[in-house]
Amino acid sequence: MISNKKKFLVEILKAIIKLIIAGVFIGLLKTYDTIIACILILKIFHNLYNEIIKPKTNKNWILLKGMLLTGFGGIVGETWGVSNNYWEYHEVNRELPLWLPFAWMLAFHYLYKLERNLIPLLTNQSAKNKIFLAIILALILPAFGEVITIELGVWTYYWPYQLLGVPLYAFICLVFVHMLVYTILHFVCKKWNIKDIVFS
């Protein structure tokens, strides 16, 4: 029987592999932002079908809310950053690639699903430990994905204090967006008595 520790490491490894595939996919197709956008939209519909449309009961509406909140917050942040010349996207004919809001939506799904898989493996599933897990994942994994796409020439940050092309401010912003959505969804679950392993 596989221990929880090994299962935890396997889930992390699977998440890293998915991140590498997504980063390389966007990096290689960066000049075709419409194609990337269409593929990401199909992935979003696939996720929503599996979590909301297909199940007869326990439809996961919190997932849709989180994806919409993150997509909206992400595109607001991207517009602010690009318009202030804090970062720049390359090899597209517009300031913001068409795939951006969908990538933010899928980033929420990615972190949510990973947290949902990891929380049952925690020895202590207290609110404090769940929040700590969410912060650590949001701090490390999205930045790792950004390193891949930056190295493949998708965009460049102009903020200082960078680690592998990702500035300290970006680490802070990624955690802030994720934890803001996390907090909103926690209160949504509390107010409407929604049982969710991540946010309840």
VEXMAR-314627 format. One record per residue: residue in one letter; x, y, z of N, C-alpha, C in turn. Coordinates in steps of 0.1 Angstrom, whole numbers, plus 5000, padded with zeros to 4 digits. Each point is the difference from the previous one (the first is absolute). Layout:
N
aXYZXYZXYZ ...
***
This chain:
200
m500849885000499250125000500950135000 i499750094991500850124999499650105011 s501150055007499850095011499550144995 n499450075009499550144996501150094996 k501249985006501150084996500449984985 k500049874996500349964986498950054991 k498849995004498950054992500150154998 f500450075011500150144999501150044990 l501149935000501150034991499649974986 v499349894998499549964986499150114995 e499150055008499150114996500850134996 i501050035008500850124997500849974986 l500549884999500849974987499050014988 k498849955001499150004989499650154997 a499950085010499750144998501150084993 i501349965004501150074994500149964985 i499749874997500149954986498950084992 k498850015005498950084993500450144998 l500750065009500550144999501050014989 i500949915000501150004989499349994986 i499149904999499349984987499350134996 a499250065009499350134997500950114997 g501150015007501050114997500649984987 v500449884996500749974987498950034989 f498849955002498950024990499950154997 i499850085010499950154998501250064994 g501249955005501250064994500249974986 l499749874996500249964986499050074990 l498850025005498950064992499850155002 k500950075007499850135004499650104989 t500449974988499650104989498649974995 y499449895004498649964996499150015012 d499850135005499250015012498649964999 t499450014988498649964997499949855002 i501049934994499949855002500249965014 i500950065007500149975015498750035007 a499450114997498750045007499049904997 c499849954988499049904996500249875008 i501349965000500349875008499850015014 l500350125006499750025015498550015002 i499350064991498550005002499449865000 l500549924991499649864999500349925013 k501250035006500449945013499150055011 i499650135000499150055010498649934999 f499549984988498749934998500149865004 h501249934998500249875004499949995015 n500750095007500050005015498650035005 l499350094994498650045005499149884998 y500249934988499149894997500249895011 n501249975004500349905009499650035015 e500050135003499850045014498550055002 i499450054989498750065002498949944992 i500249984987499049954991499849855002 k501049925000499949865000499549945013 p500450055012499549945012498550035002 k499349905005498650015002499750075014 t500949995009499950075013501450065003 n500150085010501350065004500750074989 k499250084993500650084989500950115006 n501250014995501050095006500050144995 w498950075004499950144996501150095006 i500649965011501050095006501250004990 l500249904992501149994991499850114989 l498850014995499750104990500150145005 k499650025013500150145006501550035001 g500849915005501450025002500750034986 m499749934990500650024987499650144994 l498750045002499650134995500750115008 l500049995013500750105009501550014996 t500649894998501550004997500250064986 g499249964991500150054986499850155000 f499050055007499850155000501150075007 g500449955012501150065008501350004992 g500349894994501249984992500150104989 i498950024992500050094989500150145004 v499450045011500150135006501550035003 g500649905007501450025004500950004987 e499849924990500850004988499950134993 t498850064999499750134993500850105008 w500050005013500750105008501549994998 g500549885000501549974999500550044986 v499349964990500550034986499950154997 s498850065004499950154997501050085008 n500549955011501050085008501549954996 n500149924990501349954995500749925011 y499349935009500749915010500449864993 w499249964990500449894992499450014986 e500549924991499650014986499949864994 y499049984992499949874992500650024987 h500649894995500850004987499349924989 e500350044988499549934988498549984999 v499350105004498550014998499750144995 n499050014992499650134994499150085009 r500049985013499250075009500750015013 e499650095009500750015013499849885009 l498849955000499749885008499649884991 p500649895001499649884992498649965003 l499349954990498649965002499849895010 w501049925002499949885009500150045015 l500450125003500350035014498949985010 p498750054998499049975010499749855002 f500249924990499749865000501149935008 a501350054998501149945008499850035015 w499550125003499850035014498949915006 m498949984992498949915004500549865003 l500949954991500549875001501049995012 a500750115002500950005012499349985013 f498850065001499249985012499649855001 h499549944989499649865000501249915003 y501250034995501249935003500349995015 l500050125006500450015014498849945009 y498850034996498849945007500149855001 k500149944988500049864999501249945007 l501250065000501149955007499850015015 e499550115005499750015014498949905004 r499049984992498949905003500649865001 n501049974992500749875001500949985011 l500750125004501049995011499450015014 i498950085002499550015013499649875007 p499449914993499749875007501349925005 l501150044994501349935003500750075012 l499550115004500650075012499649935013 t501049995009499749945013499050085008 n500250134999499150095007499450104990 q498749984998499350084989499350125006 s500750075009499550125006500050114990 a499250115003499950114991501450074998 k500850005011501350064999500949924991 n500049875000500849924992499550014985 k498750014998499550024986500450134994 i500050105008500450144996501550004997 f500849945009501549994998500349924987 l499349894997500149934988499750084988 a498950075000499650094989501050114997 i500650065011501050104998501249954993 i500549885006501349944994499849964986 l498949944996499749964986499950124991 a499350115005499950124992501350084998 l500949985010501250075000501049934990 i500049874999501049934993499649964986 l498849934999499749944987499750104989 p499150105002499850104989501350064995 a500950045010501350064996500849904992 f500049875003500749904993499550004985 g498750004999499450014986500450124993 e500150115007500550134994501449994995 v500949945008501449984996500149934986 i499249904998500049924988499650094988 t498850075002499650094989500950124997 i500650055011500950114998501349954992 e500549895004501149944993499749974985 l498749974997499649984986499650124993 g500250125006499850134994498650054999 v499149955009498650044999499950145005 w500650045011500050135005501350035008 t500150135004501150055008499550095011 y500549985012499750095011501150115000 y499650125003500950115002500250055014 w499349935009500250035015501349955004 p500650065010501449955005499849885010 y501249965005500149905010499449874995 q500649954989499449884993500849875004 l499249895000500549875002499649924987 l501049964992499749934987499050084992 g500050135000499150084991498750045007 v499849945012498750045007500450095012 p499450125000500450105010499249965014 l500650055010499449985014498550055000 y499850124993498650055000499049904993 a500549934990499149904994499649895009 f501049955008499749905010498950055009 i500250125005499050065009498650014994 c500050054987498750024993499349864998 l500849904996499449874998499349945012 v500750025012499549955012498750085004 f500150144998498950085004498849974992 v500149984987498849974992499449875004 h500849905002499549875004499350005014 m500750075009499450005014498850105001 l499950104991498850085000498849924995 v500249924989499049924995499649895011 y501049945006499949905010499150065011 t500350125005499250065011498650034996 i499850054988498650024995499249874999 l500649904995499349874999499849945014 h500950025009499849955014498750065005 f499850144999498850065005498849964992 v500149984987498949954992499549865006 c501049925002499649865006499450015013 k500550095008499550025014498650065000 k499850104992498750064999498949914995 w500349924989499049924994500149855005 n500849985010500249865006500449904989 i501050044992500549914989501149925006 k500049874998501049915005501149984989 d501250065003501149984990501249985008 i500849904997501149965008501150115000 v500150084990501050104999499550135007 f498850044998499650135006499150005012 s499549885004499249995012500849985013 
***
